[in-house]
């Protein structure tokens, strides 16, 4: 029984997931990518792979959402911005 070591997810994997859930967009992208690289090189436990991928996906979706929001806000300001300033 002593030969079996319980593997757990690393702090980076957990941080990637938590920051992805909290909506920090760029941070989970970085943390998830770094942790996946460490897992691939064998420097980190594969137990955190799912959390790293989830954080990475959430970061990507949040970044896309922010970009879409900026585009929509820019278009609306270009179309209706002068009407708002004259009132």
Phi and psi in radians as a Rosetta constraint file:
Dihedral C 1 N 2 CA 2 C 2 CIRCULARHARMONIC -1.248 0.35
Dihedral N 2 CA 2 C 2 N 3 CIRCULARHARMONIC -0.355 0.35
Dihedral C 2 N 3 CA 3 C 3 CIRCULARHARMONIC -1.284 0.35
Dihedral N 3 CA 3 C 3 N 4 CIRCULARHARMONIC -0.421 0.35
Dihedral C 3 N 4 CA 4 C 4 CIRCULARHARMONIC -1.495 0.35
Dihedral N 4 CA 4 C 4 N 5 CIRCULARHARMONIC 2.094 0.35
Dihedral C 4 N 5 CA 5 C 5 CIRCULARHARMONIC -1.809 0.35
Dihedral N 5 CA 5 C 5 N 6 CIRCULARHARMONIC 2.307 0.35
Dihedral C 5 N 6 CA 6 C 6 CIRCULARHARMONIC -1.371 0.35
Dihedral N 6 CA 6 C 6 N 7 CIRCULARHARMONIC 2.072 0.35
Dihedral C 6 N 7 CA 7 C 7 CIRCULARHARMONIC -1.596 0.35
Dihedral N 7 CA 7 C 7 N 8 CIRCULARHARMONIC 2.426 0.35
Dihedral C 7 N 8 CA 8 C 8 CIRCULARHARMONIC -2.276 0.35
Dihedral N 8 CA 8 C 8 N 9 CIRCULARHARMONIC 2.853 0.35
Dihedral C 8 N 9 CA 9 C 9 CIRCULARHARMONIC -1.197 0.35
Dihedral N 9 CA 9 C 9 N 10 CIRCULARHARMONIC 2.574 0.35
Dihedral C 9 N 10 CA 10 C 10 CIRCULARHARMONIC -1.355 0.35
Dihedral N 10 CA 10 C 10 N 11 CIRCULARHARMONIC 2.933 0.35
Dihedral C 10 N 11 CA 11 C 11 CIRCULARHARMONIC -1.117 0.35
Dihedral N 11 CA 11 C 11 N 12 CIRCULARHARMONIC -0.582 0.35
Dihedral C 11 N 12 CA 12 C 12 CIRCULARHARMONIC -1.132 0.35
Dihedral N 12 CA 12 C 12 N 13 CIRCULARHARMONIC -0.707 0.35
Dihedral C 12 N 13 CA 13 C 13 CIRCULARHARMONIC -1.126 0.35
Dihedral N 13 CA 13 C 13 N 14 CIRCULARHARMONIC -0.763 0.35
Dihedral C 13 N 14 CA 14 C 14 CIRCULARHARMONIC -1.148 0.35
Dihedral N 14 CA 14 C 14 N 15 CIRCULARHARMONIC -0.740 0.35
Dihedral C 14 N 15 CA 15 C 15 CIRCULARHARMONIC -1.121 0.35
Dihedral N 15 CA 15 C 15 N 16 CIRCULARHARMONIC -0.657 0.35
Dihedral C 15 N 16 CA 16 C 16 CIRCULARHARMONIC -1.082 0.35
Dihedral N 16 CA 16 C 16 N 17 CIRCULARHARMONIC -0.775 0.35
Dihedral C 16 N 17 CA 17 C 17 CIRCULARHARMONIC -1.167 0.35
Dihedral N 17 CA 17 C 17 N 18 CIRCULARHARMONIC -0.804 0.35
Dihedral C 17 N 18 CA 18 C 18 CIRCULARHARMONIC -1.126 0.35
Dihedral N 18 CA 18 C 18 N 19 CIRCULARHARMONIC -0.797 0.35
Dihedral C 18 N 19 CA 19 C 19 CIRCULARHARMONIC -1.188 0.35
Dihedral N 19 CA 19 C 19 N 20 CIRCULARHARMONIC -0.515 0.35
Dihedral C 19 N 20 CA 20 C 20 CIRCULARHARMONIC -1.170 0.35
Dihedral N 20 CA 20 C 20 N 21 CIRCULARHARMONIC -0.724 0.35
Dihedral C 20 N 21 CA 21 C 21 CIRCULARHARMONIC -1.165 0.35
Dihedral N 21 CA 21 C 21 N 22 CIRCULARHARMONIC -0.666 0.35
Dihedral C 21 N 22 CA 22 C 22 CIRCULARHARMONIC -1.336 0.35
Dihedral N 22 CA 22 C 22 N 23 CIRCULARHARMONIC -0.224 0.35
Dihedral C 22 N 23 CA 23 C 23 CIRCULARHARMONIC 1.545 0.35
Dihedral N 23 CA 23 C 23 N 24 CIRCULARHARMONIC 0.620 0.35
Dihedral C 23 N 24 CA 24 C 24 CIRCULARHARMONIC -1.531 0.35
Dihedral N 24 CA 24 C 24 N 25 CIRCULARHARMONIC 0.189 0.35
Dihedral C 24 N 25 CA 25 C 25 CIRCULARHARMONIC 0.693 0.35
Dihedral N 25 CA 25 C 25 N 26 CIRCULARHARMONIC -1.160 0.35
Dihedral C 25 N 26 CA 26 C 26 CIRCULARHARMONIC -1.397 0.35
Dihedral N 26 CA 26 C 26 N 27 CIRCULARHARMONIC -0.649 0.35
Dihedral C 26 N 27 CA 27 C 27 CIRCULARHARMONIC -1.059 0.35
Dihedral N 27 CA 27 C 27 N 28 CIRCULARHARMONIC -0.827 0.35
Dihedral C 27 N 28 CA 28 C 28 CIRCULARHARMONIC -1.155 0.35
Dihedral N 28 CA 28 C 28 N 29 CIRCULARHARMONIC -0.473 0.35
Dihedral C 28 N 29 CA 29 C 29 CIRCULARHARMONIC -1.066 0.35
Dihedral N 29 CA 29 C 29 N 30 CIRCULARHARMONIC -0.826 0.35
Dihedral C 29 N 30 CA 30 C 30 CIRCULARHARMONIC -1.186 0.35
Dihedral N 30 CA 30 C 30 N 31 CIRCULARHARMONIC -0.862 0.35
Dihedral C 30 N 31 CA 31 C 31 CIRCULARHARMONIC -1.106 0.35
Dihedral N 31 CA 31 C 31 N 32 CIRCULARHARMONIC -0.756 0.35
Dihedral C 31 N 32 CA 32 C 32 CIRCULARHARMONIC -1.121 0.35
Dihedral N 32 CA 32 C 32 N 33 CIRCULARHARMONIC -0.739 0.35
Dihedral C 32 N 33 CA 33 C 33 CIRCULARHARMONIC -1.164 0.35
Dihedral N 33 CA 33 C 33 N 34 CIRCULARHARMONIC -0.732 0.35
Dihedral C 33 N 34 CA 34 C 34 CIRCULARHARMONIC -1.100 0.35
Dihedral N 34 CA 34 C 34 N 35 CIRCULARHARMONIC -0.801 0.35
Dihedral C 34 N 35 CA 35 C 35 CIRCULARHARMONIC -1.155 0.35
Dihedral N 35 CA 35 C 35 N 36 CIRCULARHARMONIC -0.696 0.35
Dihedral C 35 N 36 CA 36 C 36 CIRCULARHARMONIC -1.104 0.35
Dihedral N 36 CA 36 C 36 N 37 CIRCULARHARMONIC -0.645 0.35
Dihedral C 36 N 37 CA 37 C 37 CIRCULARHARMONIC -1.129 0.35
Dihedral N 37 CA 37 C 37 N 38 CIRCULARHARMONIC -0.713 0.35
Dihedral C 37 N 38 CA 38 C 38 CIRCULARHARMONIC -1.160 0.35
Dihedral N 38 CA 38 C 38 N 39 CIRCULARHARMONIC -0.663 0.35
Dihedral C 38 N 39 CA 39 C 39 CIRCULARHARMONIC -1.143 0.35
Dihedral N 39 CA 39 C 39 N 40 CIRCULARHARMONIC -0.748 0.35
Dihedral C 39 N 40 CA 40 C 40 CIRCULARHARMONIC -1.092 0.35
Dihedral N 40 CA 40 C 40 N 41 CIRCULARHARMONIC -0.647 0.35
Dihedral C 40 N 41 CA 41 C 41 CIRCULARHARMONIC -1.405 0.35
Dihedral N 41 CA 41 C 41 N 42 CIRCULARHARMONIC -0.117 0.35
Dihedral C 41 N 42 CA 42 C 42 CIRCULARHARMONIC 1.449 0.35
Dihedral N 42 CA 42 C 42 N 43 CIRCULARHARMONIC 0.233 0.35
Dihedral C 42 N 43 CA 43 C 43 CIRCULARHARMONIC -1.519 0.35
Dihedral N 43 CA 43 C 43 N 44 CIRCULARHARMONIC -0.207 0.35
Dihedral C 43 N 44 CA 44 C 44 CIRCULARHARMONIC -2.409 0.35
Dihedral N 44 CA 44 C 44 N 45 CIRCULARHARMONIC 2.784 0.35
Dihedral C 44 N 45 CA 45 C 45 CIRCULARHARMONIC -1.235 0.35
Dihedral N 45 CA 45 C 45 N 46 CIRCULARHARMONIC 2.378 0.35
Dihedral C 45 N 46 CA 46 C 46 CIRCULARHARMONIC -1.218 0.35
Dihedral N 46 CA 46 C 46 N 47 CIRCULARHARMONIC -0.085 0.35
Dihedral C 46 N 47 CA 47 C 47 CIRCULARHARMONIC -1.125 0.35
Dihedral N 47 CA 47 C 47 N 48 CIRCULARHARMONIC -0.418 0.35
Dihedral C 47 N 48 CA 48 C 48 CIRCULARHARMONIC -1.654 0.35
Dihedral N 48 CA 48 C 48 N 49 CIRCULARHARMONIC 0.125 0.35
Dihedral C 48 N 49 CA 49 C 49 CIRCULARHARMONIC -1.073 0.35
Dihedral N 49 CA 49 C 49 N 50 CIRCULARHARMONIC -0.745 0.35
Dihedral C 49 N 50 CA 50 C 50 CIRCULARHARMONIC -1.103 0.35
Dihedral N 50 CA 50 C 50 N 51 CIRCULARHARMONIC -0.739 0.35
Dihedral C 50 N 51 CA 51 C 51 CIRCULARHARMONIC -1.164 0.35
Dihedral N 51 CA 51 C 51 N 52 CIRCULARHARMONIC -0.651 0.35
Dihedral C 51 N 52 CA 52 C 52 CIRCULARHARMONIC -1.141 0.35
Dihedral N 52 CA 52 C 52 N 53 CIRCULARHARMONIC -0.755 0.35
Dihedral C 52 N 53 CA 53 C 53 CIRCULARHARMONIC -1.143 0.35
Dihedral N 53 CA 53 C 53 N 54 CIRCULARHARMONIC -0.741 0.35
Dihedral C 53 N 54 CA 54 C 54 CIRCULARHARMONIC -1.083 0.35
Dihedral N 54 CA 54 C 54 N 55 CIRCULARHARMONIC -0.765 0.35
Dihedral C 54 N 55 CA 55 C 55 CIRCULARHARMONIC -1.100 0.35
Dihedral N 55 CA 55 C 55 N 56 CIRCULARHARMONIC -0.706 0.35
Dihedral C 55 N 56 CA 56 C 56 CIRCULARHARMONIC -1.091 0.35
Dihedral N 56 CA 56 C 56 N 57 CIRCULARHARMONIC -0.798 0.35
Dihedral C 56 N 57 CA 57 C 57 CIRCULARHARMONIC -1.130 0.35
Dihedral N 57 CA 57 C 57 N 58 CIRCULARHARMONIC -0.775 0.35
Dihedral C 57 N 58 CA 58 C 58 CIRCULARHARMONIC -1.079 0.35
Dihedral N 58 CA 58 C 58 N 59 CIRCULARHARMONIC -0.706 0.35
Dihedral C 58 N 59 CA 59 C 59 CIRCULARHARMONIC -1.102 0.35
Dihedral N 59 CA 59 C 59 N 60 CIRCULARHARMONIC -0.707 0.35
Dihedral C 59 N 60 CA 60 C 60 CIRCULARHARMONIC -1.113 0.35
Dihedral N 60 CA 60 C 60 N 61 CIRCULARHARMONIC -0.824 0.35
Dihedral C 60 N 61 CA 61 C 61 CIRCULARHARMONIC -1.097 0.35
Dihedral N 61 CA 61 C 61 N 62 CIRCULARHARMONIC -0.702 0.35
Dihedral C 61 N 62 CA 62 C 62 CIRCULARHARMONIC -1.166 0.35
Dihedral N 62 CA 62 C 62 N 63 CIRCULARHARMONIC -0.688 0.35
Dihedral C 62 N 63 CA 63 C 63 CIRCULARHARMONIC -1.146 0.35
Dihedral N 63 CA 63 C 63 N 64 CIRCULARHARMONIC -0.748 0.35
Dihedral C 63 N 64 CA 64 C 64 CIRCULARHARMONIC -1.082 0.35
Dihedral N 64 CA 64 C 64 N 65 CIRCULARHARMONIC -0.737 0.35
Dihedral C 64 N 65 CA 65 C 65 CIRCULARHARMONIC -1.073 0.35
Dihedral N 65 CA 65 C 65 N 66 CIRCULARHARMONIC -0.716 0.35
Dihedral C 65 N 66 CA 66 C 66 CIRCULARHARMONIC -1.140 0.35
Dihedral N 66 CA 66 C 66 N 67 CIRCULARHARMONIC -0.740 0.35
Dihedral C 66 N 67 CA 67 C 67 CIRCULARHARMONIC -1.096 0.35
Dihedral N 67 CA 67 C 67 N 68 CIRCULARHARMONIC -0.762 0.35
Dihedral C 67 N 68 CA 68 C 68 CIRCULARHARMONIC -1.108 0.35
Dihedral N 68 CA 68 C 68 N 69 CIRCULARHARMONIC -0.734 0.35
Dihedral C 68 N 69 CA 69 C 69 CIRCULARHARMONIC -1.069 0.35
Dihedral N 69 CA 69 C 69 N 70 CIRCULARHARMONIC -0.737 0.35
Dihedral C 69 N 70 CA 70 C 70 CIRCULARHARMONIC -1.116 0.35
Dihedral N 70 CA 70 C 70 N 71 CIRCULARHARMONIC -0.732 0.35
Dihedral C 70 N 71 CA 71 C 71 CIRCULARHARMONIC -1.118 0.35
Dihedral N 71 CA 71 C 71 N 72 CIRCULARHARMONIC -0.817 0.35
Dihedral C 71 N 72 CA 72 C 72 CIRCULARHARMONIC -1.102 0.35
Dihedral N 72 CA 72 C 72 N 73 CIRCULARHARMONIC -0.759 0.35
Dihedral C 72 N 73 CA 73 C 73 CIRCULARHARMONIC -1.115 0.35
Dihedral N 73 CA 73 C 73 N 74 CIRCULARHARMONIC -0.669 0.35
Dihedral C 73 N 74 CA 74 C 74 CIRCULARHARMONIC -1.153 0.35
Dihedral N 74 CA 74 C 74 N 75 CIRCULARHARMONIC -0.745 0.35
Dihedral C 74 N 75 CA 75 C 75 CIRCULARHARMONIC -1.133 0.35
Dihedral N 75 CA 75 C 75 N 76 CIRCULARHARMONIC -0.757 0.35
Dihedral C 75 N 76 CA 76 C 76 CIRCULARHARMONIC -1.144 0.35
Dihedral N 76 CA 76 C 76 N 77 CIRCULARHARMONIC -0.677 0.35
Dihedral C 76 N 77 CA 77 C 77 CIRCULARHARMONIC -1.182 0.35
Dihedral N 77 CA 77 C 77 N 78 CIRCULARHARMONIC -0.643 0.35
Dihedral C 77 N 78 CA 78 C 78 CIRCULARHARMONIC -1.175 0.35
Dihedral N 78 CA 78 C 78 N 79 CIRCULARHARMONIC -0.633 0.35
Dihedral C 78 N 79 CA 79 C 79 CIRCULARHARMONIC -1.419 0.35
Dihedral N 79 CA 79 C 79 N 80 CIRCULARHARMONIC -0.758 0.35
Dihedral C 79 N 80 CA 80 C 80 CIRCULARHARMONIC -1.981 0.35
Dihedral N 80 CA 80 C 80 N 81 CIRCULARHARMONIC 0.020 0.35
Dihedral C 80 N 81 CA 81 C 81 CIRCULARHARMONIC -1.091 0.35
Dihedral N 81 CA 81 C 81 N 82 CIRCULARHARMONIC -0.741 0.35
Dihedral C 81 N 82 CA 82 C 82 CIRCULARHARMONIC -1.192 0.35
Dihedral N 82 CA 82 C 82 N 83 CIRCULARHARMONIC -0.555 0.35
Dihedral C 82 N 83 CA 83 C 83 CIRCULARHARMONIC -1.177 0.35
Dihedral N 83 CA 83 C 83 N 84 CIRCULARHARMONIC -0.611 0.35
Dihedral C 83 N 84 CA 84 C 84 CIRCULARHARMONIC -1.258 0.35
Dihedral N 84 CA 84 C 84 N 85 CIRCULARHARMONIC -0.551 0.35
Dihedral C 84 N 85 CA 85 C 85 CIRCULARHARMONIC -1.352 0.35
Dihedral N 85 CA 85 C 85 N 86 CIRCULARHARMONIC -0.446 0.35
Dihedral C 85 N 86 CA 86 C 86 CIRCULARHARMONIC -1.493 0.35
Dihedral N 86 CA 86 C 86 N 87 CIRCULARHARMONIC -0.162 0.35
